[in-house]
Amino acid sequence: METRPYVSWDLMNRFMIDVFQAAGVPEEDAKICADVLLESDRRGIESHGCNRFKPIYLDRIANGTLMPVTKLDIVKETPTTVVMDANNGMGMVASYHMMEKLIEKAGQYGMAGGAIFNSTHYGIAGYWTSMAEKAGMIGITGTNARPSVAPTFGVEPMMGTNPFTFSMPTDEEFPFNFDCATSIVQNGKIEYYARMGKETPPGLVVTKDGGTMTDSPEILKEMRAGNCALLPIGGLGEETGGYKGYGFTTIVEILSAALAGGPYMKELSGKNPDGSNRMYRLGHFFFVINPAFFMGLDTFKSTAGGILRGLRNSERAPGAERIYTAGEKEYLAWQERKDKGVPVSESVQKELLELRDKYNLPYTFPFE
């Protein structure tokens, strides 16, 4: 049962927009950023929602590793492709405008793809693929990130958690939305564990001696120092298929960097050799496919829906209440939260009050 206090969606949205603006983000860009963060909370994916509002965005604006005004340059464009330089601005703003362009191109030509370089954290990956799905299309995206994942048989953090994300329209109340990291767990989840005073489950992190760690704050500290790393999907070694997650992580790293000729792996650490801050310069890739250019949207939606219903209606394991398909739990989370608002932990409450006081904003929260 949820015991944390709720903040209404409208109040949190207005507050985040005002804070972003106070930090120098233009109003229209601030609206995009706030909506991306809140969409994560709407879906119950708290690792990328208001939990990250201050540490990933406001703090980085303050320390100079994220430019509040996003200057977008199109460095190459064809009828079906776009390469964009985000100039170290808001990754969410760059991605929004990229997806708008690709959806328009796919509407005309059936498919479109784009790559962004010199970017920053772009929020929940599923937001971008959902833009395509809402337009009746298939969305695919991925992004690299600061190094935190070790290759199979390795112990050094070399690649990011590198989500590989798909959204597809269906004839059901909710789409198919597969949004997850290619590591077993993402950095944001460990940050969430640390905030909630919880240990990280064993077997998700590898240390230099091949062991594991469970102390969440210590994991975050030691991973930044390069003394431990997250494991790819499949876990340690090959016996449980760790090489598969390693392969997917590498695919995302290559596509995120190589399509736009951007930096990769250790170059994305956000730190200079002397430990001082520098720009992250992340890369993202996006693809949009229009089913209307194949056998039609209705055929696609009914077939996709039939597959998902078949999976959910298949025989359950003993003791299992139900079988889910990707996107269903997020839909159910929204049904649970839409009239209640955003649940906020004690640590997030303190950050919201800190930001309010810093920018002298006239807000009162229900947890005060």
C-alpha positions as CSV (number, residue, x, y, z in Angstrom):
1,M,0.0,0.0,0.0
2,E,1.3,3.4,-1.0
3,T,2.2,5.5,2.1
4,R,4.0,8.5,0.4
5,P,2.0,11.7,0.0
6,Y,0.7,12.6,-3.5
7,V,1.1,15.9,-5.4
8,S,-1.5,16.6,-8.1
9,W,-0.3,16.3,-11.7
10,D,-1.3,19.9,-12.4
11,L,0.6,21.3,-9.4
12,M,3.7,19.3,-10.2
13,N,3.5,20.2,-13.9
14,R,3.2,23.9,-13.2
15,F,6.0,23.8,-10.6
16,M,8.4,22.0,-12.8
17,I,7.8,24.4,-15.7
18,D,8.3,27.4,-13.4
19,V,11.5,25.9,-12.0
20,F,12.9,25.0,-15.4
21,Q,12.1,28.6,-16.6
22,A,13.8,30.1,-13.5
23,A,16.9,28.0,-14.4
24,G,16.9,29.6,-17.8
25,V,14.9,27.1,-19.9
26,P,12.6,28.8,-22.4
27,E,8.9,28.3,-21.6
28,E,8.0,26.0,-24.5
29,D,11.0,23.9,-23.9
30,A,10.2,23.8,-20.2
31,K,6.7,22.4,-21.0
32,I,8.3,19.6,-23.0
33,C,10.8,18.7,-20.3
34,A,8.2,18.7,-17.5
35,D,5.8,16.5,-19.6
36,V,8.6,14.0,-20.3
37,L,9.5,13.7,-16.6
38,L,5.9,13.4,-15.5
39,E,5.1,10.8,-18.2
40,S,7.6,8.5,-16.4
41,D,5.7,8.9,-13.1
42,R,2.4,8.4,-14.9
43,R,3.7,5.0,-16.1
44,G,5.0,4.1,-12.6
45,I,8.7,4.3,-13.8
46,E,9.9,6.4,-10.9
47,S,13.5,6.0,-11.7
48,H,13.1,8.6,-14.5
49,G,10.4,10.9,-13.2
50,C,10.5,13.7,-10.5
51,N,13.2,11.7,-8.7
52,R,15.6,12.9,-11.3
53,F,14.2,16.5,-11.7
54,K,16.9,18.1,-9.5
55,P,20.0,15.8,-9.7
56,I,20.0,15.1,-13.5
57,Y,18.6,18.4,-14.9
58,L,18.7,21.3,-12.4
59,D,22.0,20.4,-10.9
60,R,23.6,19.9,-14.3
61,I,22.3,23.2,-15.5
62,A,23.9,24.7,-12.4
63,N,27.2,23.0,-12.8
64,G,27.5,23.9,-16.5
65,T,27.2,20.4,-18.0
66,L,23.7,21.1,-19.5
67,M,22.8,24.2,-21.5
68,P,19.3,25.5,-20.6
69,V,18.8,27.0,-24.0
70,T,18.8,24.3,-26.7
71,K,20.3,25.4,-30.0
72,L,19.5,22.8,-32.6
73,D,21.5,22.5,-35.8
74,I,20.5,20.2,-38.7
75,V,23.9,19.1,-40.1
76,K,22.5,16.7,-42.7
77,E,19.0,16.0,-43.9
78,T,17.4,13.9,-46.7
79,P,13.8,13.1,-47.4
80,T,13.9,10.2,-44.9
81,T,16.8,11.0,-42.5
82,V,18.0,13.7,-40.2
83,V,21.3,14.3,-38.3
84,M,21.0,16.9,-35.5
85,D,23.6,18.6,-33.3
86,A,22.0,19.4,-29.9
87,N,24.9,21.6,-28.8
88,N,24.8,20.2,-25.3
89,G,21.2,21.5,-24.8
90,M,18.2,19.7,-23.3
91,G,18.1,16.2,-24.8
92,M,14.4,16.1,-24.3
93,V,13.9,19.2,-26.4
94,A,16.1,18.0,-29.2
95,S,14.4,14.6,-29.2
96,Y,10.9,16.1,-29.3
97,H,11.7,18.1,-32.4
98,M,13.5,15.1,-34.0
99,M,10.5,12.9,-33.6
100,E,8.2,15.6,-35.0
101,K,10.3,15.7,-38.1
102,L,10.6,11.9,-38.5
103,I,6.8,11.3,-38.0
104,E,6.2,13.9,-40.8
105,K,8.8,12.2,-43.1
106,A,7.4,8.7,-42.3
107,G,3.9,9.9,-43.1
108,Q,5.2,10.9,-46.6
109,Y,7.7,8.2,-47.3
110,G,6.8,5.2,-45.0
111,M,10.0,5.2,-43.0
112,A,12.4,7.7,-41.4
113,G,15.4,7.7,-39.2
114,G,17.4,10.2,-37.3
115,A,20.5,10.6,-35.0
116,I,21.4,13.3,-32.5
117,F,24.8,14.1,-31.1
118,N,26.2,16.5,-28.5
119,S,23.1,15.8,-26.5
120,T,22.2,15.2,-22.8
121,H,19.9,12.9,-20.9
122,Y,16.7,12.6,-23.0
123,G,14.4,11.2,-20.2
124,I,12.3,8.1,-20.5
125,A,13.0,6.5,-23.9
126,G,9.4,5.4,-24.3
127,Y,8.2,8.9,-24.5
128,W,9.8,9.2,-28.0
129,T,8.5,5.9,-29.3
130,S,5.0,6.8,-28.0
131,M,5.0,9.9,-30.1
132,A,5.2,7.6,-33.1
133,E,2.6,5.2,-31.7
134,K,0.1,8.0,-31.1
135,A,0.5,8.9,-34.8
136,G,-0.3,5.3,-35.8
137,M,3.3,4.4,-36.4
138,I,6.0,2.2,-34.9
139,G,8.7,4.0,-32.9
140,I,12.2,2.8,-32.1
141,T,14.9,4.6,-30.2
142,G,18.1,4.1,-28.2
143,T,20.7,6.2,-26.4
144,N,24.1,5.8,-25.1
145,A,25.0,7.1,-21.6
146,R,27.9,7.6,-19.2
147,P,29.8,4.3,-18.8
148,S,28.4,2.0,-16.1
149,V,28.0,-1.5,-17.7
150,A,30.8,-4.1,-18.0
151,P,31.2,-6.3,-21.1
152,T,30.8,-10.1,-20.6
153,F,33.8,-11.4,-18.7
154,G,34.8,-7.8,-17.8
155,V,34.6,-5.8,-14.6
156,E,35.2,-2.3,-15.9
157,P,32.3,0.1,-16.7
158,M,32.6,0.7,-20.5
159,M,29.1,1.4,-21.9
160,G,25.9,3.0,-20.6
161,T,22.7,1.3,-19.6
162,N,21.7,2.0,-23.3
163,P,17.9,1.4,-23.5
164,F,16.5,-0.2,-26.7
165,T,12.9,0.8,-26.9
166,F,9.9,0.0,-29.1
167,S,6.3,1.2,-29.2
168,M,3.6,-0.2,-31.5
169,P,0.0,0.6,-32.0
170,T,-2.6,-2.1,-31.2
171,D,-6.4,-2.4,-31.2
172,E,-6.4,-2.5,-27.4
173,E,-6.7,0.3,-24.8
174,F,-3.0,0.5,-24.5
175,P,-0.1,0.1,-27.0
176,F,2.8,-2.3,-26.9
177,N,5.5,-0.3,-25.2
178,F,8.8,-2.1,-24.5
179,D,11.1,0.4,-22.7
180,C,14.0,-1.0,-20.8
181,A,17.8,-0.8,-20.3
182,T,20.0,-3.4,-21.9
183,S,21.6,-3.8,-18.4
184,I,19.8,-5.8,-15.8
185,V,19.1,-2.6,-13.8
186,Q,19.6,1.0,-14.8
187,N,21.5,3.7,-12.8
188,G,18.2,5.5,-12.0
189,K,16.8,2.4,-10.3
190,I,19.9,2.2,-8.0
191,E,19.5,5.9,-7.4
192,Y,15.9,5.2,-6.5
193,Y,16.9,2.4,-4.1
194,A,19.4,4.8,-2.4
195,R,16.7,7.4,-2.0
196,M,14.3,4.9,-0.5
197,G,17.0,3.4,1.8
198,K,16.8,0.0,0.1
199,E,19.6,-2.4,-0.9
200,T,20.2,-3.3,-4.5
201,P,19.5,-7.0,-5.0
202,P,22.6,-9.1,-5.3
203,G,23.8,-10.2,-8.7
204,L,23.2,-6.9,-10.5
205,V,26.6,-5.4,-10.0
206,V,30.1,-6.8,-10.5
207,T,33.1,-5.6,-8.5
208,K,36.8,-5.6,-9.6
209,D,37.3,-8.9,-7.8
210,G,34.3,-10.5,-9.6
211,G,32.0,-10.2,-6.6
212,T,28.8,-8.3,-6.1
213,M,27.6,-5.3,-4.1
214,T,24.2,-4.4,-2.5
215,D,24.8,-1.1,-0.7
216,S,23.0,1.3,-3.1
217,P,24.8,4.6,-2.1
218,E,28.1,2.8,-2.1
219,I,27.4,1.3,-5.6
220,L,26.7,4.8,-7.0
221,K,30.0,6.1,-5.5
222,E,32.2,3.1,-6.5
223,M,30.7,3.0,-10.0
224,R,31.6,6.6,-10.6
225,A,35.1,5.8,-9.5
226,G,35.2,2.9,-11.9
227,N,35.5,0.3,-9.1
228,C,32.3,-1.6,-10.0
229,A,29.9,-2.0,-12.9
230,L,26.4,-2.9,-13.8
231,L,25.9,-6.3,-15.5
232,P,24.2,-6.6,-18.9
233,I,20.9,-8.5,-19.3
234,G,21.6,-12.1,-18.7
235,G,24.1,-11.4,-15.9
236,L,27.6,-12.5,-15.2
237,G,29.3,-14.7,-17.9
238,E,27.7,-16.7,-20.7
239,E,25.8,-19.5,-18.9
240,T,22.8,-17.3,-18.2
241,G,23.0,-15.4,-21.5
242,G,24.9,-12.3,-20.4
243,Y,26.5,-12.1,-23.8
244,K,23.0,-11.4,-25.3
245,G,22.6,-8.3,-23.1
246,Y,26.2,-7.3,-23.9
247,G,25.4,-7.6,-27.6
248,F,22.3,-5.4,-27.3
249,T,24.1,-2.9,-25.3
250,T,26.8,-2.7,-27.9
251,I,24.3,-2.3,-30.7
252,V,22.8,0.7,-29.0
253,E,26.3,2.2,-28.3
254,I,27.2,1.8,-32.0
255,L,24.0,3.2,-33.4
256,S,23.9,6.1,-30.9
257,A,27.4,7.2,-31.8
258,A,28.2,6.0,-35.3
259,L,25.2,7.2,-37.2
260,A,26.1,10.8,-36.2
261,G,29.9,10.3,-35.8
262,G,29.6,11.2,-32.1
263,P,31.7,10.2,-29.1
264,Y,31.2,6.9,-27.3
265,M,32.0,4.9,-24.1
266,K,34.5,6.5,-21.8
267,E,34.2,9.8,-23.7
268,L,30.7,10.2,-22.2
269,S,31.8,10.1,-18.6
270,G,31.0,13.8,-18.0
271,K,34.4,14.1,-16.3
272,N,37.8,15.3,-17.3
273,P,41.0,13.4,-16.4
274,D,41.5,15.7,-13.4
275,G,37.9,15.0,-12.1
276,S,36.4,18.3,-13.2
277,N,33.0,18.4,-15.0
278,R,32.7,18.4,-18.7
279,M,29.8,18.1,-21.2
280,Y,28.3,14.6,-21.6
281,R,27.9,14.8,-25.4
282,L,25.4,11.8,-25.6
283,G,24.0,10.4,-28.8
284,H,20.5,9.1,-29.6
285,F,19.0,7.3,-32.6
286,F,15.3,7.2,-33.7
287,F,13.4,5.2,-36.3
288,V,9.8,5.6,-37.4
289,I,7.9,3.0,-39.5
290,N,4.5,3.7,-41.0
291,P,2.3,0.6,-41.2
292,A,0.1,2.3,-43.7
293,F,2.8,1.7,-46.3
294,F,2.6,-2.1,-45.6
295,M,-0.7,-3.8,-45.2
296,G,-2.4,-0.9,-43.4
297,L,-2.7,0.4,-39.9
298,D,-5.9,-1.5,-39.0
299,T,-4.3,-4.8,-40.1
300,F,-1.2,-4.1,-38.0
301,K,-3.2,-3.1,-35.0
302,S,-5.5,-6.1,-35.0
303,T,-2.6,-8.5,-35.6
304,A,-0.5,-7.0,-32.8
305,G,-3.5,-7.0,-30.5
306,G,-4.2,-10.7,-31.3
307,I,-0.6,-11.6,-30.5
308,L,-0.7,-9.8,-27.2
309,R,-4.1,-11.3,-26.2
310,G,-2.8,-14.7,-27.1
311,L,0.2,-14.2,-24.8
312,R,-1.9,-12.9,-21.9
313,N,-4.4,-15.8,-22.2
314,S,-1.8,-18.5,-22.3
315,E,-1.4,-21.0,-19.5
316,R,0.0,-19.4,-16.3
317,A,2.6,-20.8,-14.0
318,P,1.4,-22.1,-10.7
319,G,0.8,-19.3,-8.3
320,A,0.9,-16.6,-11.0
321,E,-2.2,-14.3,-11.0
322,R,-1.8,-13.1,-14.6
323,I,0.5,-12.7,-17.6
324,Y,1.3,-9.2,-18.7
325,T,2.5,-7.8,-22.0
326,A,4.9,-4.8,-22.4
327,G,3.1,-1.5,-21.7
328,E,0.3,-3.1,-19.7
329,K,1.7,-2.4,-16.2
330,E,2.4,1.2,-17.2
331,Y,-1.2,1.5,-18.4
332,L,-2.4,0.1,-15.1
333,A,-0.1,2.4,-13.1
334,W,-1.8,5.4,-14.8
335,Q,-5.3,4.1,-14.1
336,E,-4.2,3.9,-10.4
337,R,-2.5,7.3,-10.3
338,K,-4.4,9.6,-12.7
339,D,-6.8,10.9,-10.0
340,K,-4.3,10.8,-7.1
341,G,-1.2,12.5,-8.5
342,V,2.6,11.8,-8.1
343,P,3.8,10.0,-5.0
344,V,6.8,11.7,-3.6
345,S,9.4,10.3,-1.2
346,E,10.8,12.3,1.7
347,S,14.1,13.0,-0.2
348,V,12.1,14.3,-3.2
349,Q,10.0,16.5,-1.0
350,K,13.1,18.1,0.4
351,E,14.4,18.8,-3.1
352,L,11.1,20.3,-4.2
353,L,11.1,22.7,-1.2
354,E,14.8,23.5,-1.8
355,L,14.0,24.5,-5.5
356,R,11.0,26.5,-4.5
357,D,13.0,28.5,-2.0
358,K,16.0,28.9,-4.2
359,Y,13.9,30.5,-7.0
360,N,11.4,32.1,-4.6
361,L,8.3,30.5,-6.2
362,P,4.8,30.9,-4.6
363,Y,4.0,27.2,-4.2
364,T,2.6,25.2,-1.2
365,F,2.7,21.4,-1.3
366,P,0.3,19.1,0.4
367,F,3.1,17.3,2.3
368,E,4.0,20.5,4.2
